[in-house]
Amino acid sequence: MKIERGLNKVPKFRVIKNRRAYLRGRRIRRFLTLAIIVTIFAYATHIIYVTQMNRLDELKVELKAYQAEHDEVMLRQGFYLNQVVRLEDEDYVAMLARERYFRSLSNEIVFRIIDGDSINSFEIADEYYEN
C-alpha cells in the first residue's frame, strides 16, 4: 500500500453498501473468535485435569506401597521389641544357648523340627520323671 502525503489527498474510507449484512458478518466473526478461544481454554483445562488425575492415581498406588512397607516395618519392629524384652530374661537366654549348642538340662529333651531340607525352629519339651 502506498502512503501519499500532502494537503490535497483525502483519506479513503470503506463504503458499506449493506450495513445489516456487514454487522451480521461482524457478529459471526466475533462469535467464532470467542468460540475458538473458549474451545482452546476448555481443551487445555481438560488436558491439565487428565494429567492431574493420572498423577493422583500414580500417587495413590505409591501410597499403598508405602503403607504396606510401613506395616511390614511395624511388624518387624514389634518382633524385635519382643525379642529385646525376652532377651532380658535370663531363663530365655539360657534356653537359647542350649538350643544353639545342642545342650540340655537333666530333665529336658531337645527336639529339632525339620521342615523339608532346612531346620526351621527348635522345640524344647520338659520331661519330668517320677522317682
N, CA, C and O atoms as a Tinker XYZ file with bonds, in Angstrom:
   524  protein
     1  N      0.849000   -1.171000    0.000000    73     2
     2  CA     0.000000    0.000000    0.000000    64     1     3
     3  C      0.896000    1.236000    0.000000    63     2     4     5
     4  O      1.864000    1.324000    0.756000    81     3
     5  N      0.571000    2.129000   -0.814000    73     3     6
     6  CA     1.366000    3.337000   -0.969000    64     5     7
     7  C      0.777000    4.450000   -0.119000    63     6     8     9
     8  O     -0.423000    4.721000   -0.161000    81     7
     9  N      1.655000    5.091000    0.660000    73     7    10
    10  CA     1.202000    6.189000    1.515000    64     9    11
    11  C      1.494000    7.497000    0.787000    63    10    12    13
    12  O      2.632000    7.791000    0.422000    81    11
    13  N      0.447000    8.259000    0.590000    73    11    14
    14  CA     0.611000    9.560000   -0.086000    64    13    15
    15  C      0.492000   10.664000    0.943000    63    14    16    17
    16  O     -0.356000   10.623000    1.834000    81    15
    17  N      1.370000   11.660000    0.800000    73    15    18
    18  CA     1.378000   12.762000    1.740000    64    17    19
    19  C      1.039000   14.055000    1.010000    63    18    20    21
    20  O      1.299000   14.261000   -0.175000    81    19
    21  N      0.470000   14.851000    1.784000    73    19    22
    22  CA     0.168000   16.169000    1.201000    64    21    23
    23  C     -1.169000   16.673000    1.650000    63    22    24    25
    24  O     -1.941000   15.954000    2.285000    81    23
    25  N     -1.445000   17.936000    1.312000    73    23    26
    26  CA    -2.698000   18.553000    1.736000    64    25    27
    27  C     -3.851000   18.220000    0.813000    63    26    28    29
    28  O     -5.007000   18.292000    1.230000    81    27
    29  N     -3.575000   17.864000   -0.410000    73    27    30
    30  CA    -4.635000   17.647000   -1.385000    64    29    31
    31  C     -5.204000   16.235000   -1.341000    63    30    32    33
    32  O     -6.223000   15.964000   -1.977000    81    31
    33  N     -4.577000   15.347000   -0.617000    73    31    34
    34  CA    -5.035000   13.963000   -0.593000    64    33    35
    35  C     -6.105000   13.767000    0.466000    63    34    36    37
    36  O     -5.959000   14.240000    1.593000    81    35
    37  N     -7.150000   13.090000    0.122000    73    35    38
    38  CA    -8.270000   12.795000    1.017000    64    37    39
    39  C     -8.167000   11.313000    1.393000    63    38    40    41
    40  O     -8.012000   10.454000    0.525000    81    39
    41  N     -8.256000   11.025000    2.685000    73    39    42
    42  CA    -8.176000    9.619000    3.055000    64    41    43
    43  C     -9.350000    8.837000    2.483000    63    42    44    45
    44  O    -10.464000    9.348000    2.363000    81    43
    45  N     -9.072000    7.577000    2.131000    73    43    46
    46  CA   -10.121000    6.728000    1.555000    64    45    47
    47  C    -10.803000    5.960000    2.675000    63    46    48    49
    48  O    -10.138000    5.370000    3.526000    81    47
    49  N    -12.085000    5.969000    2.673000    73    47    50
    50  CA   -12.884000    5.215000    3.629000    64    49    51
    51  C    -13.602000    4.103000    2.906000    63    50    52    53
    52  O    -13.916000    4.197000    1.719000    81    51
    53  N    -13.848000    3.059000    3.646000    73    51    54
    54  CA   -14.559000    1.935000    3.082000    64    53    55
    55  C    -16.042000    2.252000    3.069000    63    54    56    57
    56  O    -16.607000    2.683000    4.074000    81    55
    57  N    -16.641000    2.043000    1.965000    73    55    58
    58  CA   -18.075000    2.322000    1.831000    64    57    59
    59  C    -18.826000    1.019000    2.044000    63    58    60    61
    60  O    -18.569000    0.015000    1.379000    81    59
    61  N    -19.752000    1.056000    2.981000    73    59    62
    62  CA   -20.552000   -0.118000    3.302000    64    61    63
    63  C    -21.881000    0.031000    2.600000    63    62    64    65
    64  O    -22.642000    0.963000    2.858000    81    63
    65  N    -22.149000   -0.916000    1.697000    73    63    66
    66  CA   -23.391000   -0.838000    0.948000    64    65    67
    67  C    -24.545000   -1.456000    1.723000    63    66    68    69
    68  O    -25.644000   -0.902000    1.749000    81    67
    69  N    -24.304000   -2.587000    2.347000    73    67    70
    70  CA   -25.364000   -3.252000    3.081000    64    69    71
    71  C    -24.933000   -3.339000    4.554000    63    70    72    73
    72  O    -24.201000   -4.254000    4.934000    81    71
    73  N    -25.374000   -2.415000    5.353000    73    71    74
    74  CA   -24.964000   -2.330000    6.755000    64    73    75
    75  C    -25.421000   -3.551000    7.559000    63    74    76    77
    76  O    -24.689000   -4.031000    8.424000    81    75
    77  N    -26.591000   -4.038000    7.286000    73    75    78
    78  CA   -27.121000   -5.184000    8.007000    64    77    79
    79  C    -26.262000   -6.437000    7.768000    63    78    80    81
    80  O    -25.965000   -7.160000    8.719000    81    79
    81  N    -25.871000   -6.699000    6.555000    73    79    82
    82  CA   -25.024000   -7.849000    6.218000    64    81    83
    83  C    -23.637000   -7.680000    6.858000    63    82    84    85
    84  O    -23.052000   -8.648000    7.344000    81    83
    85  N    -23.127000   -6.464000    6.855000    73    83    86
    86  CA   -21.819000   -6.193000    7.465000    64    85    87
    87  C    -21.847000   -6.477000    8.977000    63    86    88    89
    88  O    -20.933000   -7.103000    9.512000    81    87
    89  N    -22.895000   -6.015000    9.652000    73    87    90
    90  CA   -22.995000   -6.240000   11.094000    64    89    91
    91  C    -23.180000   -7.719000   11.417000    63    90    92    93
    92  O    -22.640000   -8.214000   12.406000    81    91
    93  N    -23.947000   -8.428000   10.578000    73    91    94
    94  CA   -24.130000   -9.854000   10.789000    64    93    95
    95  C    -22.801000  -10.602000   10.613000    63    94    96    97
    96  O    -22.489000  -11.486000   11.411000    81    95
    97  N    -22.041000  -10.274000    9.619000    73    95    98
    98  CA   -20.724000  -10.888000    9.403000    64    97    99
    99  C    -19.773000  -10.580000   10.555000    63    98   100   101
   100  O    -18.982000  -11.423000   10.977000    81    99
   101  N    -19.873000   -9.369000   11.043000    73    99   102
   102  CA   -19.026000   -8.966000   12.170000    64   101   103
   103  C    -19.378000   -9.764000   13.436000    63   102   104   105
   104  O    -18.490000  -10.186000   14.176000    81   103
   105  N    -20.684000   -9.968000   13.676000    73   103   106
   106  CA   -21.122000  -10.765000   14.817000    64   105   107
   107  C    -20.661000  -12.219000   14.679000    63   106   108   109
   108  O    -20.233000  -12.835000   15.654000    81   107
   109  N    -20.750000  -12.752000   13.476000    73   107   110
   110  CA   -20.332000  -14.132000   13.240000    64   109   111
   111  C    -18.833000  -14.278000   13.503000    63   110   112   113
   112  O    -18.406000  -15.244000   14.135000    81   111
   113  N    -18.032000  -13.322000   13.019000    73   111   114
   114  CA   -16.592000  -13.380000   13.262000    64   113   115
   115  C    -16.287000  -13.272000   14.753000    63   114   116   117
   116  O    -15.410000  -13.976000   15.254000    81   115
   117  N    -16.985000  -12.417000   15.456000    73   115   118
   118  CA   -16.788000  -12.298000   16.907000    64   117   119
   119  C    -17.159000  -13.600000   17.622000    63   118   120   121
   120  O    -16.442000  -14.066000   18.508000    81   119
   121  N    -18.293000  -14.172000   17.217000    73   119   122
   122  CA   -18.739000  -15.414000   17.821000    64   121   123
   123  C    -17.734000  -16.537000   17.569000    63   122   124   125
   124  O    -17.389000  -17.281000   18.487000    81   123
   125  N    -17.265000  -16.661000   16.329000    73   123   126
   126  CA   -16.301000  -17.702000   16.011000    64   125   127
   127  C    -14.990000  -17.495000   16.769000    63   126   128   129
   128  O    -14.385000  -18.459000   17.237000    81   127
   129  N    -14.554000  -16.257000   16.889000    73   127   130
   130  CA   -13.336000  -15.971000   17.646000    64   129   131
   131  C    -13.516000  -16.365000   19.107000    63   130   132   133
   132  O    -12.640000  -17.007000   19.686000    81   131
   133  N    -14.641000  -15.989000   19.709000    73   131   134
   134  CA   -14.930000  -16.348000   21.081000    64   133   135
   135  C    -15.037000  -17.866000   21.245000    63   134   136   137
   136  O    -14.538000  -18.422000   22.223000    81   135
   137  N    -15.688000  -18.538000   20.288000    73   135   138
   138  CA   -15.840000  -19.992000   20.341000    64   137   139
   139  C    -14.469000  -20.670000   20.268000    63   138   140   141
   140  O    -14.222000  -21.640000   20.984000    81   139
   141  N    -13.594000  -20.177000   19.426000    73   139   142
   142  CA   -12.251000  -20.749000   19.316000    64   141   143
   143  C    -11.487000  -20.556000   20.620000    63   142   144   145
   144  O    -10.817000  -21.480000   21.080000    81   143
   145  N    -11.573000  -19.384000   21.217000    73   143   146
   146  CA   -10.874000  -19.107000   22.477000    64   145   147
   147  C    -11.415000  -20.008000   23.583000    63   146   148   149
   148  O    -10.635000  -20.574000   24.349000    81   147
   149  N    -12.726000  -20.149000   23.678000    73   147   150
   150  CA   -13.337000  -20.999000   24.700000    64   149   151
   151  C    -12.946000  -22.463000   24.476000    63   150   152   153
   152  O    -12.674000  -23.183000   25.436000    81   151
   153  N    -12.918000  -22.904000   23.215000    73   151   154
   154  CA   -12.543000  -24.284000   22.898000    64   153   155
   155  C    -11.094000  -24.557000   23.294000    63   154   156   157
   156  O    -10.793000  -25.605000   23.865000    81   155
   157  N    -10.210000  -23.635000   22.997000    73   155   158
   158  CA    -8.804000  -23.801000   23.369000    64   157   159
   159  C     -8.665000  -23.848000   24.888000    63   158   160   161
   160  O     -7.931000  -24.682000   25.418000    81   159
   161  N     -9.358000  -22.965000   25.583000    73   159   162
   162  CA    -9.319000  -22.954000   27.042000    64   161   163
   163  C     -9.867000  -24.266000   27.619000    63   162   164   165
   164  O     -9.280000  -24.831000   28.542000    81   163
   165  N    -10.990000  -24.750000   27.076000    73   163   166
   166  CA   -11.588000  -25.996000   27.562000    64   165   167
   167  C    -10.653000  -27.177000   27.292000    63   166   168   169
   168  O    -10.511000  -28.053000   28.144000    81   167
   169  N    -10.025000  -27.212000   26.138000    73   167   170
   170  CA    -9.109000  -28.294000   25.802000    64   169   171
   171  C     -7.903000  -28.289000   26.742000    63   170   172   173
   172  O     -7.494000  -29.335000   27.245000    81   171
   173  N     -7.346000  -27.113000   26.969000    73   171   174
   174  CA    -6.193000  -27.003000   27.872000    64   173   175
   175  C     -6.586000  -27.422000   29.289000    63   174   176   177
   176  O     -5.826000  -28.119000   29.961000    81   175
   177  N     -7.760000  -27.006000   29.743000    73   175   178
   178  CA    -8.240000  -27.386000   31.067000    64   177   179
   179  C     -8.436000  -28.898000   31.156000    63   178   180   181
   180  O     -8.094000  -29.513000   32.166000    81   179
   181  N     -8.982000  -29.490000   30.107000    73   179   182
   182  CA    -9.194000  -30.943000   30.082000    64   181   183
   183  C     -7.858000  -31.682000   30.142000    63   182   184   185
   184  O     -7.733000  -32.657000   30.884000    81   183
   185  N     -6.877000  -31.249000   29.393000    73   183   186
   186  CA    -5.563000  -31.889000   29.384000    64   185   187
   187  C     -4.935000  -31.800000   30.773000    63   186   188   189
   188  O     -4.387000  -32.785000   31.268000    81   187
   189  N     -5.008000  -30.648000   31.396000    73   187   190
   190  CA    -4.455000  -30.465000   32.739000    64   189   191
   191  C     -5.183000  -31.371000   33.733000    63   190   192   193
   192  O     -4.545000  -31.992000   34.583000    81   191
   193  N     -6.500000  -31.450000   33.635000    73   191   194
   194  CA    -7.294000  -32.283000   34.539000    64   193   195
   195  C     -6.916000  -33.758000   34.396000    63   194   196   197
   196  O     -6.706000  -34.443000   35.397000    81   195
   197  N     -6.828000  -34.244000   33.166000    73   195   198
   198  CA    -6.495000  -35.652000   32.927000    64   197   199
   199  C     -5.087000  -35.953000   33.440000    63   198   200   201
   200  O     -4.850000  -36.997000   34.049000    81   199
   201  N     -4.167000  -35.041000   33.191000    73   199   202
   202  CA    -2.797000  -35.231000   33.668000    64   201   203
   203  C     -2.766000  -35.304000   35.192000    63   202   204   205
   204  O     -2.092000  -36.164000   35.760000    81   203
   205  N     -3.483000  -34.416000   35.847000    73   203   206
   206  CA    -3.506000  -34.416000   37.315000    64   205   207
   207  C     -4.177000  -35.669000   37.866000    63   206   208   209
   208  O     -3.734000  -36.198000   38.886000    81   207
   209  N     -5.228000  -36.154000   37.221000    73   207   210
   210  CA    -5.896000  -37.370000   37.681000    64   209   211
   211  C     -4.969000  -38.585000   37.527000    63   210   212   213
   212  O     -4.928000  -39.449000   38.403000    81   211
   213  N     -4.227000  -38.649000   36.412000    73   211   214
   214  CA    -3.267000  -39.743000   36.235000    64   213   215
   215  C     -2.185000  -39.682000   37.306000    63   214   216   217
   216  O     -1.796000  -40.712000   37.854000    81   215
   217  N     -1.704000  -38.493000   37.603000    73   215   218
   218  CA    -0.685000  -38.324000   38.641000    64   217   219
   219  C     -1.250000  -38.733000   40.010000    63   218   220   221
   220  O     -0.555000  -39.351000   40.816000    81   219
   221  N     -2.523000  -38.379000   40.264000    73   219   222
   222  CA    -3.169000  -38.760000   41.515000    64   221   223
   223  C     -3.262000  -40.276000   41.641000    63   222   224   225
   224  O     -3.011000  -40.825000   42.714000    81   223
   225  N     -3.621000  -40.957000   40.553000    73   223   226
   226  CA    -3.694000  -42.419000   40.581000    64   225   227
   227  C     -2.320000  -43.027000   40.865000    63   226   228   229
   228  O     -2.206000  -43.976000   41.640000    81   227
   229  N     -1.277000  -42.475000   40.235000    73   227   230
   230  CA     0.079000  -42.965000   40.487000    64   229   231
   231  C      0.457000  -42.767000   41.957000    63   230   232   233
   232  O      1.049000  -43.650000   42.576000    81   231
   233  N      0.111000  -41.610000   42.504000    73   231   234
   234  CA     0.439000  -41.334000   43.900000    64   233   235
   235  C     -0.336000  -42.234000   44.856000    63   234   236   237
   236  O      0.182000  -42.609000   45.907000    81   235
   237  N     -1.581000  -42.586000   44.499000    73   235   238
   238  CA    -2.354000  -43.498000   45.341000    64   237   239
   239  C     -1.714000  -44.882000   45.370000    63   238   240   241
   240  O     -1.639000  -45.513000   46.424000    81   239
   241  N     -1.253000  -45.354000   44.208000    73   239   242
   242  CA    -0.579000  -46.652000   44.152000    64   241   243
   243  C      0.707000  -46.598000   44.970000    63   242   244   245
   244  O      1.014000  -47.529000   45.715000    81   243
   245  N      1.454000  -45.510000   44.832000    73   243   246
   246  CA     2.687000  -45.341000   45.597000    64   245   247
   247  C      2.403000  -45.291000   47.102000    63   246   248   249
   248  O      3.150000  -45.857000   47.900000    81   247
   249  N      1.315000  -44.606000   47.482000    73   247   250
   250  CA     0.936000  -44.528000   48.894000    64   249   251
   251  C      0.604000  -45.911000   49.448000    63   250   252   253
   252  O      1.002000  -46.243000   50.565000    81   251
   253  N     -0.125000  -46.723000   48.674000    73   251   254
   254  CA    -0.445000  -48.077000   49.121000    64   253   255
   255  C      0.821000  -48.899000   49.320000    63   254   256   257
   256  O      0.927000  -49.667000   50.276000    81   255
   257  N      1.783000  -48.733000   48.408000    73   255   258
   258  CA     3.047000  -49.464000   48.548000    64   257   259
   259  C      3.779000  -49.021000   49.809000    63   258   260   261
   260  O      4.321000  -49.848000   50.543000    81   259
   261  N      3.793000  -47.706000   50.058000    73   259   262
   262  CA     4.461000  -47.209000   51.263000    64   261   263
   263  C      3.736000  -47.658000   52.534000    63   262   264   265
   264  O      4.377000  -47.946000   53.544000    81   263
   265  N      2.411000  -47.716000   52.486000    73   263   266
   266  CA     1.671000  -48.177000   53.651000    64   265   267
   267  C      1.947000  -49.663000   53.928000    63   266   268   269
   268  O      2.080000  -50.075000   55.080000    81   267
   269  N      2.029000  -50.452000   52.858000    73   267   270
   270  CA     2.352000  -51.871000   53.040000    64   269   271
   271  C      3.756000  -52.022000   53.618000    63   270   272   273
   272  O      3.982000  -52.840000   54.511000    81   271
   273  N      4.690000  -51.237000   53.110000    73   271   274
   274  CA     6.053000  -51.277000   53.638000    64   273   275
   275  C      6.086000  -50.825000   55.096000    63   274   276   277
   276  O      6.816000  -51.388000   55.911000    81   275
   277  N      5.289000  -49.804000   55.419000    73   275   278
   278  CA     5.220000  -49.309000   56.799000    64   277   279
   279  C      4.666000  -50.386000   57.722000    63   278   280   281
   280  O      5.191000  -50.608000   58.814000    81   279
   281  N      3.608000  -51.049000   57.281000    73   279   282
   282  CA     3.028000  -52.123000   58.103000    64   281   283
   283  C      4.042000  -53.243000   58.341000    63   282   284   285
   284  O      4.139000  -53.775000   59.447000    81   283
   285  N      4.792000  -53.595000   57.299000    73   283   286
   286  CA     5.802000  -54.640000   57.449000    64   285   287
   287  C      6.891000  -54.204000   58.426000    63   286   288   289
   288  O      7.331000  -54.993000   59.262000    81   287
   289  N      7.318000  -52.963000   58.321000    73   287   290
   290  CA     8.346000  -52.452000   59.237000    64   289   291
   291  C      7.817000  -52.429000   60.666000    63   290   292   293
   292  O      8.550000  -52.762000   61.598000    81   291
   293  N      6.569000  -52.046000   60.852000    73   291   294
   294  CA     5.994000  -52.023000   62.199000    64   293   295
   295  C      5.910000  -53.432000   62.779000    63   294   296   297
   296  O      6.140000  -53.618000   63.974000    81   295
   297  N      5.584000  -54.428000   61.951000    73   295   298
   298  CA     5.565000  -55.816000   62.428000    64   297   299
   299  C      6.961000  -56.262000   62.851000    63   298   300   301
   300  O      7.146000  -56.880000   63.899000    81   299
   301  N      7.954000  -55.926000   61.996000    73   299   302
   302  CA     9.325000  -56.283000   62.351000    64   301   303
   303  C      9.769000  -55.576000   63.624000    63   302   304   305
   304  O     10.464000  -56.164000   64.452000    81   303
   305  N      9.374000  -54.324000   63.782000    73   303   306
   306  CA     9.740000  -53.579000   64.982000    64   305   307
   307  C      9.111000  -54.224000   66.220000    63   306   308   309
   308  O      9.763000  -54.353000   67.256000    81   307
   309  N      7.850000  -54.627000   66.107000    73   307   310
   310  CA     7.196000  -55.312000   67.215000    64   309   311
   311  C      7.897000  -56.610000   67.557000    63   310   312   313
   312  O      8.079000  -56.939000   68.729000    81   311
   313  N      8.292000  -57.353000   66.520000    73   311   314
   314  CA     9.011000  -58.610000   66.752000    64   313   315
   315  C     10.322000  -58.345000   67.480000    63   314   316   317
   316  O     10.652000  -59.032000   68.447000    81   315
   317  N     11.070000  -57.345000   67.012000    73   315   318
   318  CA    12.369000  -57.064000   67.640000    64   317   319
   319  C     12.217000  -56.508000   69.058000    63   318   320   321
   320  O     13.016000  -56.818000   69.942000    81   319
   321  N     11.193000  -55.689000   69.264000    73   319   322
   322  CA    10.951000  -55.211000   70.632000    64   321   323
   323  C     10.610000  -56.375000   71.556000    63   322   324   325
   324  O     11.047000  -56.411000   72.706000    81   323
   325  N      9.837000  -57.312000   71.056000    73   323   326
   326  CA     9.501000  -58.509000   71.827000    64   325   327
   327  C     10.766000  -59.327000   72.115000    63   326   328   329
   328  O     10.941000  -59.840000   73.221000    81   327
   329  N     11.644000  -59.443000   71.117000    73   327   330
   330  CA    12.896000  -60.162000   71.320000    64   329   331
   331  C     13.762000  -59.484000   72.388000    63   330   332   333
   332  O     14.377000  -60.161000   73.213000    81   331
   333  N     13.808000  -58.144000   72.370000    73   331   334
   334  CA    14.595000  -57.413000   73.362000    64   333   335
   335  C     14.064000  -57.708000   74.765000    63   334   336   337
   336  O     14.833000  -57.961000   75.692000    81   335
   337  N     12.740000  -57.670000   74.903000    73   335   338
   338  CA    12.140000  -57.950000   76.210000    64   337   339
   339  C     12.444000  -59.385000   76.625000    63   338   340   341
   340  O     12.764000  -59.644000   77.785000    81   339
   341  N     12.346000  -60.317000   75.682000    73   339   342
   342  CA    12.598000  -61.722000   76.022000    64   341   343
   343  C     14.067000  -61.973000   76.343000    63   342   344   345
   344  O     14.384000  -62.807000   77.191000    81   343
   345  N     14.979000  -61.242000   75.659000    73   343   346
   346  CA    16.410000  -61.450000   75.917000    64   345   347
   347  C     16.855000  -60.873000   77.257000    63   346   348   349
   348  O     17.961000  -61.159000   77.716000    81   347
   349  N     16.017000  -60.074000   77.881000    73   347   350
   350  CA    16.341000  -59.587000   79.220000    64   349   351
   351  C     16.084000  -60.652000   80.288000    63   350   352   353
   352  O     16.548000  -60.528000   81.422000    81   351
   353  N     15.354000  -61.680000   79.924000    73   351   354
   354  CA    15.065000  -62.786000   80.841000    64   353   355
   355  C     16.206000  -63.797000   80.773000    63   354   356   357
   356  O     16.513000  -64.303000   79.694000    81   355
   357  N     16.832000  -64.096000   81.891000    73   355   358
   358  CA    17.984000  -64.992000   81.924000    64   357   359
   359  C     17.608000  -66.423000   81.559000    63   358   360   361
   360  O     18.396000  -67.132000   80.932000    81   359
   361  N     16.420000  -66.847000   81.946000    73   359   362
   362  CA    15.990000  -68.203000   81.615000    64   361   363
   363  C     15.859000  -68.384000   80.102000    63   362   364   365
   364  O     16.241000  -69.424000   79.565000    81   363
   365  N     15.323000  -67.382000   79.419000    73   363   366
   366  CA    15.167000  -67.440000   77.967000    64   365   367
   367  C     16.534000  -67.471000   77.282000    63   366   368   369
   368  O     16.734000  -68.221000   76.327000    81   367
   369  N     17.478000  -66.654000   77.770000    73   367   370
   370  CA    18.824000  -66.638000   77.190000    64   369   371
   371  C     19.484000  -68.003000   77.383000    63   370   372   373
   372  O     20.144000  -68.504000   76.473000    81   371
   373  N     19.314000  -68.594000   78.536000    73   371   374
   374  CA    19.873000  -69.918000   78.787000    64   373   375
   375  C     19.259000  -70.944000   77.847000    63   374   376   377
   376  O     19.967000  -71.801000   77.317000    81   375
   377  N     17.956000  -70.866000   77.638000    73   375   378
   378  CA    17.285000  -71.789000   76.734000    64   377   379
   379  C     17.813000  -71.616000   75.304000    63   378   380   381
   380  O     18.052000  -72.607000   74.614000    81   379
   381  N     17.999000  -70.370000   74.854000    73   379   382
   382  CA    18.541000  -70.131000   73.515000    64   381   383
   383  C     19.944000  -70.714000   73.375000    63   382   384   385
   384  O     20.265000  -71.332000   72.360000    81   383
   385  N     20.765000  -70.520000   74.379000    73   383   386
   386  CA    22.125000  -71.059000   74.332000    64   385   387
   387  C     22.093000  -72.576000   74.244000    63   386   388   389
   388  O     22.855000  -73.166000   73.478000    81   387
   389  N     21.225000  -73.213000   75.014000    73   387   390
   390  CA    21.116000  -74.672000   74.951000    64   389   391
   391  C     20.643000  -75.124000   73.580000    63   390   392   393
   392  O     21.138000  -76.126000   73.064000    81   391
   393  N     19.696000  -74.409000   72.976000    73   391   394
   394  CA    19.209000  -74.761000   71.645000    64   393   395
   395  C     20.318000  -74.659000   70.610000    63   394   396   397
   396  O     20.493000  -75.566000   69.797000    81   395
   397  N     21.056000  -73.580000   70.632000    73   395   398
   398  CA    22.068000  -73.352000   69.600000    64   397   399
   399  C     23.248000  -74.302000   69.730000    63   398   400   401
   400  O     23.849000  -74.676000   68.723000    81   399
   401  N     23.589000  -74.695000   70.936000    73   399   402
   402  CA    24.748000  -75.573000   71.133000    64   401   403
   403  C     24.335000  -77.004000   71.433000    63   402   404   405
   404  O     25.161000  -77.815000   71.852000    81   403
   405  N     23.068000  -77.318000   71.223000    73   403   406
   406  CA    22.527000  -78.657000   71.374000    64   405   407
   407  C     22.825000  -79.263000   72.748000    63   406   408   409
   408  O     23.244000  -80.416000   72.848000    81   407
   409  N     22.611000  -78.497000   73.772000    73   407   410
   410  CA    22.784000  -78.946000   75.155000    64   409   411
   411  C     21.410000  -79.054000   75.799000    63   410   412   413
   412  O     20.441000  -78.480000   75.302000    81   411
   413  N     21.326000  -79.758000   76.860000    73   411   414
   414  CA    20.046000  -79.853000   77.564000    64   413   415
   415  C     20.310000  -80.015000   79.051000    63   414   416   417
   416  O     21.384000  -80.431000   79.487000    81   415
   417  N     19.298000  -79.675000   79.791000    73   415   418
   418  CA    19.361000  -79.894000   81.236000    64   417   419
   419  C     19.047000  -81.359000   81.505000    63   418   420   421
   420  O     18.712000  -82.108000   80.588000    81   419
   421  N     19.153000  -81.749000   82.723000    73   419   422
   422  CA    18.931000  -83.155000   83.053000    64   421   423
   423  C     17.468000  -83.566000   82.887000    63   422   424   425
   424  O     17.186000  -84.745000   82.676000    81   423
   425  N     16.550000  -82.636000   82.976000    73   423   426
   426  CA    15.136000  -83.014000   82.917000    64   425   427
   427  C     14.443000  -82.539000   81.629000    63   426   428   429
   428  O     13.216000  -82.436000   81.603000    81   427
   429  N     15.200000  -82.250000   80.569000    73   427   430
   430  CA    14.541000  -81.824000   79.327000    64   429   431
   431  C     15.132000  -82.532000   78.123000    63   430   432   433
   432  O     16.283000  -82.967000   78.134000    81   431
   433  N     14.319000  -82.635000   77.092000    73   431   434
   434  CA    14.729000  -83.258000   75.843000    64   433   435
   435  C     14.567000  -82.209000   74.736000    63   434   436   437
   436  O     13.543000  -81.530000   74.675000    81   435
   437  N     15.558000  -82.076000   73.876000    73   435   438
   438  CA    15.530000  -81.091000   72.787000    64   437   439
   439  C     15.101000  -81.801000   71.512000    63   438   440   441
   440  O     15.711000  -82.792000   71.111000    81   439
   441  N     14.054000  -81.296000   70.878000    73   439   442
   442  CA    13.576000  -81.842000   69.617000    64   441   443
   443  C     13.867000  -80.835000   68.513000    63   442   444   445
   444  O     13.588000  -79.645000   68.663000    81   443
   445  N     14.420000  -81.302000   67.423000    73   443   446
   446  CA    14.598000  -80.443000   66.258000    64   445   447
   447  C     13.440000  -80.705000   65.304000    63   446   448   449
   448  O     13.152000  -81.848000   64.950000    81   447
   449  N     12.793000  -79.638000   64.903000    73   447   450
   450  CA    11.691000  -79.766000   63.953000    64   449   451
   451  C     12.228000  -79.388000   62.583000    63   450   452   453
   452  O     12.691000  -78.267000   62.375000    81   451
   453  N     12.165000  -80.328000   61.655000    73   451   454
   454  CA    12.742000  -80.132000   60.331000    64   453   455
   455  C     11.605000  -80.003000   59.330000    63   454   456   457
   456  O     10.709000  -80.844000   59.272000    81   455
   457  N     11.658000  -78.934000   58.545000    73   455   458
   458  CA    10.653000  -78.702000   57.510000    64   457   459
   459  C     11.362000  -78.785000   56.165000    63   458   460   461
   460  O     12.080000  -77.857000   55.791000    81   459
   461  N     11.174000  -79.871000   55.436000    73   459   462
   462  CA    11.850000  -80.018000   54.152000    64   461   463
   463  C     13.324000  -80.293000   54.353000    63   462   464   465
   464  O     13.697000  -81.243000   55.041000    81   463
   465  N     14.172000  -79.458000   53.750000    73   463   466
   466  CA    15.616000  -79.661000   53.821000    64   465   467
   467  C     16.279000  -78.816000   54.895000    63   466   468   469
   468  O     17.437000  -79.058000   55.234000    81   467
   469  N     15.581000  -77.836000   55.434000    73   467   470
   470  CA    16.222000  -76.937000   56.393000    64   469   471
   471  C     15.581000  -77.062000   57.766000    63   470   472   473
   472  O     14.439000  -77.498000   57.911000    81   471
   473  N     16.346000  -76.670000   58.752000    73   471   474
   474  CA    15.848000  -76.688000   60.126000    64   473   475
   475  C     15.232000  -75.320000   60.397000    63   474   476   477
   476  O     15.925000  -74.306000   60.304000    81   475
   477  N     13.947000  -75.272000   60.729000    73   475   478
   478  CA    13.261000  -74.009000   60.935000    64   477   479
   479  C     13.297000  -73.535000   62.372000    63   478   480   481
   480  O     13.532000  -72.353000   62.626000    81   479
   481  N     13.072000  -74.417000   63.300000    73   479   482
   482  CA    12.992000  -73.985000   64.686000    64   481   483
   483  C     13.300000  -75.151000   65.616000    63   482   484   485
   484  O     13.438000  -76.303000   65.205000    81   483
   485  N     13.395000  -74.803000   66.842000    73   483   486
   486  CA    13.650000  -75.802000   67.878000    64   485   487
   487  C     12.485000  -75.795000   68.845000    63   486   488   489
   488  O     11.847000  -74.766000   69.067000    81   487
   489  N     12.219000  -76.951000   69.412000    73   487   490
   490  CA    11.232000  -77.036000   70.476000    64   489   491
   491  C     11.865000  -77.771000   71.646000    63   490   492   493
   492  O     12.601000  -78.743000   71.479000    81   491
   493  N     11.566000  -77.295000   72.783000    73   491   494
   494  CA    12.078000  -77.947000   73.986000    64   493   495
   495  C     10.893000  -78.471000   74.771000    63   494   496   497
   496  O      9.946000  -77.743000   75.067000    81   495
   497  N     10.965000  -79.726000   75.096000    73   495   498
   498  CA     9.895000  -80.336000   75.887000    64   497   499
   499  C     10.473000  -80.736000   77.230000    63   498   500   501
   500  O     11.520000  -81.379000   77.310000    81   499
   501  N      9.790000  -80.353000   78.254000    73   499   502
   502  CA    10.227000  -80.765000   79.593000    64   501   503
   503  C      9.690000  -82.158000   79.866000    63   502   504   505
   504  O      8.517000  -82.464000   79.651000    81   503
   505  N     10.581000  -82.963000   80.338000    73   503   506
   506  CA    10.173000  -84.319000   80.661000    64   505   507
   507  C     10.449000  -84.524000   82.157000    63   506   508   509
   508  O     11.589000  -84.446000   82.614000    81   507
   509  N      9.416000  -84.778000   82.867000    73   507   510
   510  CA     9.546000  -84.940000   84.311000    64   509   511
   511  C      9.458000  -86.444000   84.637000    63   510   512   513
   512  O      8.510000  -87.135000   84.264000    81   511
   513  N     10.444000  -86.887000   85.317000    73   511   514
   514  CA    10.453000  -88.274000   85.748000    64   513   515
   515  C      9.949000  -88.354000   87.166000    63   514   516   517
   516  O     10.255000  -87.508000   88.006000    81   515
   517  N      9.187000  -89.362000   87.410000    73   515   518
   518  CA     8.727000  -89.607000   88.752000    64   517   519
   519  C      9.681000  -90.579000   89.412000    63   518   520   521
   520  O      9.815000  -91.725000   88.984000    81   519
   521  N     10.313000  -90.132000   90.414000    73   519   522
   522  CA    11.253000  -91.005000   91.115000    64   521   523
   523  C     10.657000  -91.585000   92.352000    63   522   524
   524  O     11.320000  -92.344000   93.059000    81   523
